[in-house]
Amino acid sequence: MDNVLTILGIVTGICFAIVVAVGVLRLVDRFSVGRPITADERERRQRDFETRLACPQWDQLISHFGCNIPTTLRELYADVDSLRRESFYIVPPDAADESEHYFVAQFQPADLTTIEQACLPGDKTQFPFAIDDFGNYYFVDLTSHDLCVNYLDHDGGDLSRVADRLETFLKWPTYSESHTPE
């Protein structure tokens, strides 16, 4: 009987410790991470993002990068309908199969907030103009004459060239996530 009471006491103690630990972790999360985002807050953030997307801050970026913003990039951001497009694939002409298509989750606003949030390697003249659904960036180096498009996989730090020119990249065929290529 003493063994049963001892085991019951140990199990009760462990359960109590788990309940206390979970409670402490939830309390810490509440103060460090904050409250869950409400539907209204989510909508406000989406509106703010769309406003930022439609209103490039070229003066801020020129000051930050210390160089002019290339015409091709300005033309991209002038086409607000294209910028609002989400979840689509870009198909390079030499792609052998779908694994070589590039997924774009959304374009990024042309402002300092985007620059501050992006963790890009190397020079400070790299501008992230789009992301995939894992937060990996498509970016261009603003000091490069041709504006070659690069892709950074932030998990492994793998950097790859996607296209030799932004203009070319933007002209490649696309298809939405819900439709397969023809």
N, C-alpha and C positions, 0 to 999 in steps of 0.2 A: 504494500500500500504506500509506503514511503517513497518507493521508486516512481510510482505513478504520480504522486503529488510533486515530486522533484521534476519529472519530465513535464508535467502540466505547468509548473511554475516557470520552467525554462522557455517553453513554447509561448506562454503568456508574455514573458519578458521580451522575447524576440518580436512578437506581434506588436507590442507596445512601442518598442524601439523603431520598428518600421513605420508605424503610424506617425510617430513624432518626426522622424526623418522626412517623410512625405510632406507633412505639414510645414516643416521648416523650408523645404525646397520650394513649395508653392508660394510661401510668403516671400522668399528671396526673389523668385520669378516675378511676383507681383510688383515688387519695388524696383528690380533691376531691368526687367524687360518691359514692364508696364501692363496695362490692361489690354484685353483683347480689342482688336479694331472693330468698331461698330460699322454697320452698313453705311451710315451717313459719312463716317470718316473715310471709308473705302471709296465712296463716290466722290468726296471732296478731293482726295489724293489723285483719283483718276482725272478729274477736271483740271487740277493743277498741272498734272503731267501733260495733258493735251494742250493746255495753254502754253506751257514751256515748249512743247514740240512745235507749235504753230508760230512761235515768236522767237526766232533765233537771236541770240545776243552777240552779234558779230563784233561790236565794239569791245565787249568784255574779252572775247576770244582773241581778237587782234592784240589787245594789251597783254593778255596772259601769254600767248605764244610768241609775240614779238615778230609776227609776220602777217602778211595779208591772207585772207581766206580765199582759196581758189574758186574760180567761177563754177566748176563742176559741183563742188560742195554747196555753193550758194543756190545753184539750180535745183539740186536735190531738195533742199529745205524750202524752196519756193513752191514746190509741188506738195501741198499739205495733204491732199487726198492719198498720194503715194506714201507719205510718211505715216499715215494712220493705218496703213495696211499691217496686219499682224499674222503670224503663224503661216509662213509660206516658204517654199523652197526655191532656190536659185539654181539653175541648171547650166553648168559650164558646157560649152560646145563639144569638148572632148571627153565628157563623162561617159564611162563605159556602162555604169549602172547607177541605181538610185543611191548607193552608198557614197557616191562621189558628188551628190547634190549638197548644197549648203542651206541649212535651215536658219531662217531669220524669225525670231520671235517678235521683235519689234525694233523700230528705229529709236534712237535716243535723241533727246533735245540737244540743241547746240547752245549750251551754256556752261557756266563754271560749275554748277552742281553736278552735271554729268562728268566733267573732268575730275572733280574731287572724289566722286564715287568709284571711278574706274581705277583699277590697279594695273597699269600697263608698264611693261619693262622699258628700260632704255631712256631715250630722249624725251624731253618734255614737250615735243612738238607733235606728239601722237594724239589724234582725235578719234575717239570711239563713236562711231555713227550708228551702230546697230549691235544687238545682242542675240544670242540664241536662248533656248529655254533653260539652259543651265547657268546663265550669267557669263558666258564666254563672249568676248568682244570681237567684232569686226572693226578694224580701225585703219586710218591712213596717217602717214607722216606728212604733215603740212609743208615741210621743207623739201619734200620730194617733188620733182617736176611732174612726174606722171601720176602721182597719187596712187601708188600700188596699194591694193587691199590686202591686209594681213588679218589673220585669225589667231587669237590667243586662247588656248585651252588653259584656264587658270589652275586646274587640278594638277596637271603635270608640268605646267609652264611651257608646254609645246607651242611653238610659234610656227605658223605656216603661211606661205604666200598663197592667196586665193586667186588674185587677178593682177595683171601688170598695170591696169589702169582702173580707177573708180568708174570712169565713164563706161568702160567695157563691161564691168561687173553689173552695173545698173541696166545694161541693155540685154543681158542674158535672159533667156526665157524663164518664166516662173510658173509655179502652180501652187494652189493652196493646200494646206495640210489635209483637208478633207477630200481632195481630188488627186488622182494619180496622174502622172504626166502622160501625154498622148504619144 
